Amino acid sequence: MTKAIRHEKITAVIDGVSYTGDRVVEGTRSFSQSVTYNGTTERDGTHYKLHEETMMDGIAQAILIQLVKQGQPGATWPTPK
């Protein structure tokens, strides 16, 4: 059986600015994902079940935000309090 692969755009708003990256979701029963922004890809090491889709979407957003912040001069992640 071949593994299903879904490509989609993902957007995060940071300080009022929208940033768009690419998300790849792989799997049929167990899902994994990676997010690419500005040529850098971050793979999510967790495998998700179908009922965990909302959590998976949130993690993809967090990964995109991390990638955007890593690309900004002087930015740190996470932001110190």
C-alpha positions, 0 to 999 in steps of 0.5 A, spaced: 500 500 500 502 506 498 503 512 503 498 518 502 502 524 501 498 531 502 501 538 500 498 544 502 500 551 504 500 553 511 499 561 514 501 564 521 500 571 523 506 574 527 505 581 529 500 583 524 504 580 518 502 573 514 507 568 513 506 562 508 509 556 508 508 549 505 506 543 509 507 536 507 502 530 511 504 523 510 500 517 512 493 513 511 492 511 518 498 514 522 500 521 520 507 525 520 508 532 517 513 537 515 513 544 514 518 548 510 519 556 510 524 560 506 528 553 504 528 550 511 524 544 513 522 542 520 520 535 521 515 534 526 517 527 530 510 525 532 506 520 529 498 522 529 492 518 529 486 521 525 482 524 531 488 528 533 488 532 527 486 539 531 493 538 535 497 536 529 494 543 525 496 547 532 503 543 532 504 545 524 503 552 526 508 552 531 513 549 527 512 555 522 512 560 527 519 557 529 521 557 522 519 564 521 522 567 527 529 563 526 529 567 519 529 574 522 535 577 524 536 578 532 530 574 533 530 568 539 526 562 540 522 562 544 522 569 546 525 570 553 520 573 558 
